[in-house]
Amino acid sequence: MMRTAGPETKPPNTHCELLNQIRHSLTQLQTNSTQHCTRQEIRDQILAANKLQESLDAALIPIFAAGRKERVFELDRARSDSTWLSTRTRRSRSSCANQFSRAYTLIEDLPDLYTALVDGRVNTNHVDAILRVSRRPKLLPYVIRDIQILIGFAAQHWDQFYVDLEGWAPFTSFTNRVSSLALENVASWPAGKKL
């Protein structure tokens, strides 16, 4: 007896199904009150909510990276992914551009940093600071090379992380080079001429 193939079924727990479950759970959270919670329970909920936000941000990165790579904005005849999302969500275009750019860079160029975000070794503040440095001209190869060092900086308090990031050798040499070029340009500017 020969079996015939039936209609194709979607595998359970796809990204779309999981997002729908999260949306449903968030709706339930929004309708519940905290008036009967103790101060300690509220404190614990704040910390848990922060961890949930970080996890959700990390979980959405592959979706936004795929959206940029697949150019989904073209389905609606938009000019760019940031314009498309801004129009659809009424968020600023720069915020939308940052979301797509962050996701694409993490997945395509800095997968170790993405893994560190998923594992909780870094948070989105660390990621954004490292990505700001990587966007400087010619610094991305150094960020890729030294990503484990930069991730290691994140184990410290935020203030120390930022000091260490600014003191990281390629960044320091870059900013010193830019500063010296700026000073040379100012020194060579004709006296009395206004900017």
MARBA-3410 file (N, C-alpha, C, O; in Angstrom, 1 decimal):
195
0.8,-1.2,0.0,0.0,0.0,0.0,0.9,1.2,0.0,1.8,1.4,0.8 ~ 0.6,2.1,-0.9,1.4,3.3,-1.1,0.8,4.5,-0.3,-0.4,4.8,-0.4 ~ 1.6,5.3,0.4,1.1,6.4,1.2,1.2,7.6,0.3,2.2,7.8,-0.4 ~ 0.2,8.4,0.3,0.2,9.7,-0.4,0.5,10.8,0.5,0.1,10.8,1.7 ~ 1.2,11.7,0.0,1.5,12.9,0.8,0.3,13.8,1.0,-0.4,14.1,0.1
0.0,14.1,2.3,-1.1,15.0,2.6,-0.7,16.4,2.5,0.4,16.7,2.1 ~ -1.6,17.3,2.8,-1.2,18.7,2.8,-0.1,19.0,3.7,0.0,18.4,4.8 ~ 0.8,19.9,3.3,1.9,20.2,4.1,1.5,21.0,5.4,0.7,21.9,5.3 ~ 2.0,20.6,6.5,1.7,21.3,7.7,2.9,22.0,8.2,4.0,21.6,8.1 ~ 2.6,23.1,8.9,3.6,24.0,9.4,4.2,23.4,10.7,3.4,22.9,11.5
5.5,23.4,10.8,6.0,22.8,12.1,5.6,23.6,13.3,5.5,24.8,13.2 ~ 5.4,23.0,14.4,5.0,23.7,15.6,6.1,24.6,16.1,7.3,24.4,15.8 ~ 5.7,25.7,16.8,6.6,26.6,17.4,7.5,27.3,16.4,8.7,27.5,16.6 ~ 6.9,27.8,15.3,7.7,28.6,14.4,7.8,30.0,15.0,7.2,30.3,16.0 ~ 8.7,30.8,14.5,8.9,32.2,15.0,7.6,32.9,15.1,7.3,33.6,16.1
6.8,32.8,14.1,5.5,33.5,14.0,4.6,33.0,15.2,3.9,33.8,15.9 ~ 4.5,31.7,15.4,3.6,31.2,16.4,4.1,31.6,17.8,3.4,32.0,18.7 ~ 5.5,31.6,18.0,6.0,32.0,19.3,5.8,33.5,19.5,5.4,33.9,20.7 ~ 5.9,34.3,18.5,5.6,35.8,18.7,4.1,36.0,19.0,3.8,36.8,19.8 ~ 3.2,35.2,18.4,1.8,35.3,18.8,1.5,34.9,20.2,0.7,35.5,20.9
2.2,33.9,20.7,2.1,33.5,22.1,2.6,34.6,23.0,2.0,34.9,24.1 ~ 3.7,35.2,22.7,4.3,36.3,23.5,3.3,37.5,23.5,3.0,38.1,24.5 ~ 2.7,37.8,22.3,1.7,38.9,22.3,0.5,38.7,23.2,0.1,39.5,23.9 ~ 0.1,37.4,23.2,-1.1,37.0,24.0,-0.7,37.2,25.5,-1.5,37.7,26.3 ~ 0.5,36.7,25.9,0.9,36.8,27.3,1.1,38.3,27.7,0.8,38.6,28.8
1.6,39.1,26.8,1.8,40.5,27.1,0.4,41.2,27.3,0.3,42.1,28.2 ~ -0.6,40.8,26.5,-1.9,41.4,26.7,-2.4,41.0,28.1,-3.1,41.8,28.7 ~ -2.2,39.8,28.5,-2.6,39.4,29.9,-1.9,40.2,30.9,-2.5,40.6,31.9 ~ -0.6,40.4,30.8,0.2,41.2,31.7,-0.4,42.6,31.8,-0.4,43.2,32.9 ~ -0.7,43.2,30.7,-1.2,44.6,30.7,-2.5,44.8,31.4,-2.8,45.9,31.9
-3.3,43.7,31.5,-4.6,43.8,32.1,-4.6,43.5,33.6,-5.6,43.7,34.3 ~ -3.5,42.9,34.1,-3.4,42.6,35.5,-2.9,43.8,36.3,-2.1,44.6,35.8 ~ -3.3,43.9,37.5,-2.9,45.0,38.4,-1.8,44.6,39.3,-1.7,43.4,39.7 ~ -1.0,45.6,39.8,0.0,45.3,40.8,-0.4,45.8,42.1,0.5,45.8,43.0 ~ -1.6,46.2,42.3,-2.0,46.8,43.6,-1.9,45.9,44.8,-1.8,46.4,45.9
-2.0,44.6,44.6,-1.9,43.6,45.7,-0.5,43.1,45.9,-0.3,42.1,46.6 ~ 0.5,43.6,45.2,1.8,43.1,45.3,2.6,43.8,46.4,2.3,45.0,46.7 ~ 3.5,43.1,47.0,4.3,43.7,48.1,5.4,44.5,47.4,5.6,44.4,46.2 ~ 6.1,45.3,48.1,7.3,46.1,47.6,8.3,45.1,47.0,8.9,45.4,46.0 ~ 8.6,44.0,47.7,9.6,43.1,47.3,9.1,42.4,46.0,10.0,42.2,45.1
7.9,42.1,45.9,7.3,41.5,44.6,7.5,42.5,43.5,7.8,42.1,42.3 ~ 7.2,43.7,43.7,7.3,44.7,42.7,8.7,44.9,42.2,9.1,44.9,41.0 ~ 9.7,44.9,43.2,11.1,45.0,42.9,11.5,43.8,42.1,12.2,43.9,41.1 ~ 11.1,42.6,42.5,11.4,41.4,41.7,10.8,41.4,40.3,11.5,40.9,39.4 ~ 9.6,41.9,40.2,9.0,42.0,38.9,9.7,43.0,38.0,9.8,42.8,36.8
10.2,44.1,38.6,11.0,45.1,37.8,12.2,44.4,37.2,12.6,44.6,36.0 ~ 13.0,43.7,38.1,14.2,43.0,37.6,13.9,42.0,36.6,14.6,41.8,35.6 ~ 12.8,41.2,36.8,12.4,40.2,35.8,11.9,40.8,34.5,12.2,40.3,33.4 ~ 11.2,41.9,34.6,10.8,42.6,33.4,12.0,43.1,32.6,12.0,43.1,31.3 ~ 13.0,43.6,33.3,14.2,44.1,32.6,14.9,42.9,31.8,15.3,43.1,30.7
15.0,41.8,32.5,15.6,40.6,31.9,14.7,40.1,30.7,15.2,39.7,29.6 ~ 13.4,40.2,30.8,12.5,39.9,29.8,12.7,40.8,28.6,12.7,40.3,27.4 ~ 12.8,42.1,28.8,13.0,43.1,27.7,14.3,42.8,27.0,14.3,42.8,25.7 ~ 15.4,42.5,27.7,16.7,42.1,27.1,16.5,40.9,26.2,17.0,40.8,25.1 ~ 15.8,39.9,26.8,15.6,38.6,26.0,14.8,38.8,24.8,15.1,38.3,23.7
13.7,39.6,24.9,12.9,39.9,23.8,13.7,40.7,22.7,13.6,40.4,21.5 ~ 14.4,41.7,23.1,15.3,42.4,22.1,16.2,41.5,21.4,16.3,41.6,20.2 ~ 16.8,40.5,22.1,17.7,39.6,21.5,17.0,38.6,20.5,17.5,38.3,19.5 ~ 15.8,38.2,20.9,15.0,37.3,20.1,14.5,37.9,18.8,14.3,37.2,17.8 ~ 14.3,39.2,18.8,13.8,39.9,17.6,14.9,40.2,16.6,14.6,40.5,15.4
16.2,40.2,17.0,17.3,40.5,16.1,17.3,39.7,14.8,17.4,40.3,13.7 ~ 17.1,38.4,14.9,17.1,37.6,13.6,16.0,38.0,12.6,16.2,38.0,11.4 ~ 14.9,38.4,13.2,13.7,38.8,12.3,14.1,40.1,11.6,13.9,40.2,10.4 ~ 14.6,41.1,12.3,15.0,42.4,11.7,16.2,42.2,10.7,16.2,42.9,9.6 ~ 17.1,41.4,11.0,18.2,41.1,10.1,17.7,40.4,8.8,18.2,40.8,7.7
16.8,39.5,9.0,16.2,38.8,7.8,15.4,39.8,7.0,15.4,39.8,5.7 ~ 14.7,40.7,7.7,13.9,41.7,7.0,14.8,42.6,6.1,14.4,43.0,5.0 ~ 16.0,43.0,6.6,16.9,43.8,5.9,17.5,43.0,4.7,17.5,43.5,3.6 ~ 17.9,41.8,5.0,18.6,41.0,4.0,17.6,40.7,2.8,18.0,40.7,1.7 ~ 16.3,40.4,3.2,15.3,40.0,2.2,14.6,41.2,1.5,13.8,41.0,0.6
14.9,42.4,2.0,14.4,43.6,1.5,12.8,43.6,1.5,12.2,43.9,0.5 ~ 12.3,43.2,2.7,10.8,43.1,2.8,10.1,44.4,2.5,8.9,44.3,2.1 ~ 10.7,45.5,2.7,10.1,46.8,2.4,9.6,46.9,1.0,8.7,47.7,0.7 ~ 10.3,46.2,0.0,9.9,46.3,-1.4,8.5,45.7,-1.6,7.9,46.0,-2.6 ~ 8.0,44.8,-0.7,6.7,44.3,-0.8,5.6,45.4,-0.8,4.6,45.2,-1.4
5.9,46.4,-0.1,5.0,47.6,0.0,5.4,48.8,-0.8,5.0,49.9,-0.6 ~ 6.4,48.5,-1.7,6.9,49.5,-2.6,7.5,50.7,-1.8,7.4,51.9,-2.3 ~ 8.1,50.4,-0.7,8.8,51.5,0.1,10.2,51.7,-0.4,10.8,50.8,-1.1 ~ 10.8,52.8,-0.1,12.2,53.1,-0.6,13.3,52.4,0.3,14.4,52.1,-0.2 ~ 13.0,52.2,1.6,14.0,51.6,2.5,13.2,50.9,3.6,12.1,51.2,3.8
14.0,50.1,4.3,13.4,49.4,5.5,13.0,50.3,6.6,11.9,50.2,7.2 ~ 13.8,51.3,6.8,13.5,52.3,7.9,12.3,53.2,7.6,11.5,53.4,8.4 ~ 12.2,53.6,6.3,11.0,54.4,5.9,9.8,53.6,6.0,8.7,54.0,6.5 ~ 9.9,52.3,5.5,8.7,51.4,5.6,8.2,51.2,7.0,7.0,51.4,7.3 ~ 9.1,50.8,7.9,8.7,50.6,9.3,8.3,51.8,10.0,7.3,51.8,10.8
8.9,53.0,9.7,8.5,54.2,10.3,7.1,54.6,9.9,6.3,55.0,10.7 ~ 6.7,54.4,8.7,5.4,54.7,8.2,4.4,53.7,8.8,3.3,54.2,9.1 ~ 4.7,52.5,8.9,3.8,51.5,9.4,3.6,51.6,10.9,2.6,51.2,11.5 ~ 4.6,52.1,11.7,4.5,52.1,13.1,4.5,53.4,13.8,4.3,53.5,15.0 ~ 4.6,54.5,13.0,4.7,55.9,13.5,5.8,56.1,14.4,5.7,57.0,15.3
6.9,55.4,14.3,8.1,55.6,15.0,9.1,56.4,14.2,8.9,56.6,13.0 ~ 10.1,57.0,14.8,11.0,57.9,14.0,11.8,57.0,13.0,12.1,55.8,13.3 ~ 12.1,57.6,11.9,12.9,56.8,10.9,14.3,56.4,11.4,14.8,55.4,11.1 ~ 14.9,57.3,12.2,16.2,57.0,12.7,16.2,55.8,13.7,17.1,55.0,13.8 ~ 15.1,55.8,14.5,14.9,54.6,15.4,14.8,53.3,14.7,15.3,52.3,15.0
14.0,53.4,13.6,13.8,52.2,12.8,15.0,51.8,12.1,15.4,50.6,12.0 ~ 15.8,52.8,11.6,17.0,52.5,10.9,18.0,51.8,11.8,18.7,50.9,11.5 ~ 18.1,52.3,13.1,19.0,51.8,14.1,18.6,50.3,14.4,19.5,49.5,14.5 ~ 17.3,50.0,14.4,16.9,48.7,14.8,17.3,47.7,13.7,17.8,46.6,13.9 ~ 17.1,48.1,12.4,17.5,47.2,11.3,19.1,47.1,11.2,19.6,46.0,11.0
19.7,48.2,11.4,21.2,48.3,11.3,21.8,47.4,12.4,22.7,46.6,12.1 ~ 21.3,47.6,13.6,21.9,46.8,14.7,21.7,45.3,14.5,22.6,44.5,14.6 ~ 20.5,44.9,14.1,20.2,43.5,13.8,21.1,42.9,12.7,21.7,41.9,12.9 ~ 21.2,43.6,11.6,22.0,43.1,10.5,23.4,43.0,10.8,24.1,42.0,10.5 ~ 24.0,44.0,11.5,25.4,44.0,11.9,25.7,42.9,12.8,26.7,42.2,12.7
24.8,42.7,13.8,25.1,41.6,14.8,25.0,40.2,14.1,25.9,39.4,14.4 ~ 24.1,40.0,13.2,24.0,38.7,12.6,25.1,38.5,11.5,25.7,37.4,11.5 ~ 25.3,39.5,10.7,26.2,39.3,9.6,27.7,39.5,10.0,28.6,38.8,9.5 ~ 28.0,40.5,10.8,29.4,40.9,11.1,29.9,40.5,12.5,31.1,40.1,12.6 ~ 29.0,40.5,13.5,29.4,40.3,14.8,28.6,39.2,15.5,27.9,39.5,16.5
28.6,38.0,15.0,27.7,36.9,15.6,28.1,36.6,17.0,27.3,36.2,17.8 ~ 29.4,36.8,17.4,29.8,36.5,18.8,29.2,37.5,19.7,28.9,37.2,20.8 ~ 29.1,38.7,19.3,28.4,39.8,20.1,26.9,39.4,20.3,26.4,39.6,21.3 ~ 26.3,39.0,19.2,24.9,38.5,19.3,24.8,37.4,20.3,23.8,37.4,21.1 ~ 25.6,36.4,20.2,25.6,35.3,21.1,25.8,35.7,22.6,25.1,35.2,23.5
26.7,36.7,22.8,26.9,37.3,24.1,25.6,38.0,24.6,25.3,37.9,25.8 ~ 24.9,38.6,23.7,23.6,39.3,24.1,22.6,38.2,24.4,21.8,38.4,25.4 ~ 22.5,37.1,23.7,21.5,36.1,23.9,21.8,35.4,25.3,20.9,35.1,26.1 ~ 23.1,35.2,25.5,23.6,34.5,26.8,23.5,35.4,28.0,23.6,35.0,29.1 ~ 23.3,36.7,27.8,23.2,37.7,28.9,24.6,38.2,29.4,24.6,38.9,30.4
25.6,37.9,28.6,27.0,38.5,29.0,27.1,40.0,28.7,27.9,40.7,29.3 ~ 26.3,40.4,27.8,26.2,41.9,27.5,24.7,42.2,27.4,23.9,41.4,27.2 ~ 24.4,43.5,27.5,23.0,44.0,27.3,23.0,44.9,26.1,24.0,45.1,25.5 ~ 21.8,45.4,25.8,21.7,46.2,24.6,22.4,47.5,24.7,22.9,48.1,23.7 ~ 22.7,48.0,25.9,23.5,49.2,26.1,24.9,48.9,25.6,25.6,49.7,24.9
25.5,47.8,26.1,26.8,47.4,25.6,26.9,47.2,24.1,27.8,47.7,23.5 ~ 25.9,46.5,23.6,25.8,46.3,22.1,25.8,47.6,21.4,26.6,47.8,20.4 ~ 25.0,48.6,21.8,24.9,49.8,21.1,26.2,50.6,21.2,26.6,51.2,20.2 ~ 26.9,50.6,22.3,28.1,51.3,22.5,29.2,50.7,21.6,29.9,51.4,20.9 ~ 29.3,49.3,21.5,30.2,48.7,20.7,29.9,48.9,19.2,30.8,49.1,18.4
28.6,48.9,18.8,28.3,49.2,17.4,28.6,50.6,17.0,28.9,50.9,15.9 ~ 28.4,51.6,18.0,28.8,53.0,17.6,30.3,53.0,17.3,30.7,53.7,16.4 ~ 31.1,52.3,18.1,32.5,52.3,17.8,32.8,51.6,16.4,33.6,52.1,15.6 ~ 32.1,50.5,16.1,32.3,49.8,14.9,31.9,50.6,13.7,32.4,50.3,12.6 ~ 31.1,51.6,13.8,30.6,52.4,12.7,31.6,53.4,12.3,31.5,54.0,11.2
32.6,53.7,13.1,33.7,54.6,12.8,34.4,54.1,11.6,34.6,52.9,11.5 ~ 34.8,55.0,10.7,35.5,54.5,9.5,36.7,53.6,9.8,37.6,53.9,10.6 ~ 36.7,52.4,9.2,37.8,51.5,9.3,38.0,50.8,10.6,39.0,50.1,10.8 ~ 37.1,51.0,11.6,37.2,50.3,12.9,36.5,48.9,12.9,36.9,48.1,13.8 ~ 35.6,48.7,12.0,34.9,47.4,12.1,35.8,46.2,12.1,35.6,45.3,12.9
36.9,46.1,11.2,37.8,44.9,11.3,38.4,44.8,12.7,38.6,43.6,13.1 ~ 38.7,45.9,13.3,39.4,45.8,14.7,38.3,45.3,15.7,38.7,44.5,16.6 ~ 37.1,45.8,15.6,36.0,45.3,16.5,35.8,43.8,16.3,35.7,43.1,17.3 ~ 35.8,43.3,15.0,35.6,41.9,14.8,36.8,41.1,15.4,36.6,40.1,16.0 ~ 38.0,41.6,15.2,39.2,40.9,15.7,39.2,40.9,17.3,39.5,39.8,17.8
38.8,42.0,17.9,38.9,42.1,19.4,37.5,41.9,20.1,37.4,42.3,21.2 ~ 36.5,41.3,19.4,35.2,41.2,20.0,35.2,40.6,21.4,34.4,41.0,22.2 ~ 36.0,39.5,21.6,36.0,38.9,22.9,36.5,39.8,24.0,36.0,39.7,25.1 ~ 37.5,40.6,23.7,38.0,41.6,24.6,36.9,42.6,25.0,36.7,42.9,26.1 ~ 36.2,43.1,23.9,35.1,44.1,24.2,34.0,43.5,25.0,33.4,44.1,25.8
33.7,42.2,24.7,32.6,41.5,25.5,33.1,41.4,26.9,32.3,41.6,27.9 ~ 34.4,41.1,27.1,34.9,41.0,28.5,34.8,42.3,29.3,34.6,42.3,30.5 ~ 34.9,43.5,28.6,34.7,44.7,29.2,33.4,44.8,29.9,33.2,45.5,30.9 ~ 32.4,44.2,29.3,31.0,44.3,29.8,30.7,43.7,31.1,29.7,43.9,31.8 ~ 31.7,42.8,31.6,31.5,42.2,32.9,31.6,43.2,34.1,31.3,42.9,35.2
32.0,44.4,33.8,32.2,45.4,34.8,31.0,46.4,34.9,30.1,46.3,34.0 ~ 31.0,47.2,35.8,30.0,48.3,35.9,30.0,49.1,34.6,31.0,49.2,34.0 ~ 28.8,49.6,34.3,28.7,50.4,33.0,29.7,51.5,32.9,30.3,51.6,31.8 ~ 30.0,52.2,33.9,30.9,53.4,33.8,32.3,52.9,33.5,33.0,53.5,32.7 ~ 32.7,51.8,34.1,34.1,51.2,33.8,34.1,50.6,32.4,35.1,50.7,31.7
33.0,50.0,32.0,32.9,49.4,30.6,33.2,50.6,29.6,34.0,50.4,28.7 ~ 32.5,51.7,29.8,32.7,52.8,28.9,34.1,53.4,28.9,34.6,53.7,27.8 ~ 34.7,53.4,30.1,36.1,53.9,30.2,37.0,52.9,29.4,37.9,53.4,28.7 ~ 36.8,51.6,29.6,37.6,50.6,28.9,37.4,50.6,27.4,38.4,50.5,26.7 ~ 36.2,50.8,27.0,35.9,50.9,25.6,36.6,52.1,25.0,37.2,52.0,23.9
36.5,53.3,25.6,37.2,54.4,25.1,38.7,54.3,25.1,39.4,54.9,24.3 ~ 39.3,53.5,26.0,40.7,53.3,26.1,41.2,52.1,25.3,42.4,51.9,25.2 ~ 40.3,51.4,24.6,40.7,50.3,23.7,41.6,50.9,22.6,41.2,51.9,22.0 ~ 42.7,50.2,22.4,43.8,50.8,21.6,43.3,51.2,20.2,43.6,52.4,19.8 ~ 42.6,50.4,19.4,42.3,50.9,18.0,41.4,52.2,18.1,41.5,53.1,17.3
40.5,52.2,19.1,39.6,53.4,19.2,40.4,54.6,19.6,40.2,55.7,19.1 ~ 41.3,54.5,20.5,42.1,55.6,21.0,43.0,56.1,19.9,43.1,57.3,19.7 ~ 43.7,55.2,19.1,44.5,55.7,18.1,43.7,56.4,17.0,44.1,57.3,16.4 ~ 42.5,55.9,16.7,41.6,56.5,15.8,41.2,57.9,16.2,41.3,58.9,15.4 ~ 40.8,58.1,17.5,40.3,59.4,18.0,41.5,60.3,18.0,41.3,61.5,17.8
42.7,59.8,18.4,43.8,60.7,18.4,44.2,61.2,17.0,44.6,62.4,16.8 ~ 44.1,60.3,16.0,44.4,60.7,14.7,43.4,61.7,14.2,43.8,62.7,13.5 ~ 42.1,61.5,14.5,41.1,62.5,14.1,41.3,63.8,14.7,41.2,64.8,14.1 ~ 41.6,63.8,16.0,41.9,65.0,16.8,43.1,65.8,16.2,43.0,67.0,16.0 ~ 44.2,65.1,15.9,45.3,65.7,15.3,45.1,66.3,13.9,45.6,67.4,13.6
44.3,65.6,13.1,43.9,66.1,11.8,43.1,67.4,12.0,43.2,68.3,11.2 ~ 42.1,67.4,12.9,41.3,68.5,13.2,42.2,69.7,13.6,42.0,70.9,13.1 ~ 43.1,69.5,14.5,44.0,70.6,14.9,44.9,71.1,13.8,45.1,72.3,13.7 ~ 45.4,70.2,12.9,46.1,70.6,11.7,45.3,71.5,10.8,45.8,72.5,10.3 ~ 44.0,71.1,10.6,43.1,71.9,9.8,42.9,73.3,10.3,42.8,74.3,9.6
42.7,73.3,11.7,42.4,74.6,12.3,43.7,75.5,12.2,43.6,76.7,12.0 ~ 44.9,74.9,12.5,46.1,75.6,12.4,46.4,76.2,11.0,47.0,77.2,10.9 ~ 45.9,75.5,10.0,46.2,75.9,8.6,45.1,76.9,8.1,45.2,77.3,7.0 ~ 44.1,77.1,8.9,43.0,78.0,8.5,43.5,79.4,8.5,44.1,79.9,9.4 ~ 43.3,80.1,7.4,43.8,81.5,7.3,43.3,82.4,8.5,42.1,82.3,8.8
44.2,83.2,9.0,43.9,84.1,10.1,42.8,85.0,9.7,42.8,85.6,8.6 ~ 41.8,85.2,10.6,40.7,86.2,10.3,39.6,85.6,9.5,38.5,86.2,9.5 ~ 39.7,84.4,8.9,38.7,83.8,8.1,37.7,83.1,9.1,38.2,82.4,10.0 ~ 36.4,83.2,8.9,35.4,82.6,9.8,35.0,81.3,9.2,35.1,81.0,8.0 ~ 34.6,80.4,10.1,34.1,79.1,9.7,32.8,79.3,9.2,32.1,78.3,8.8
END
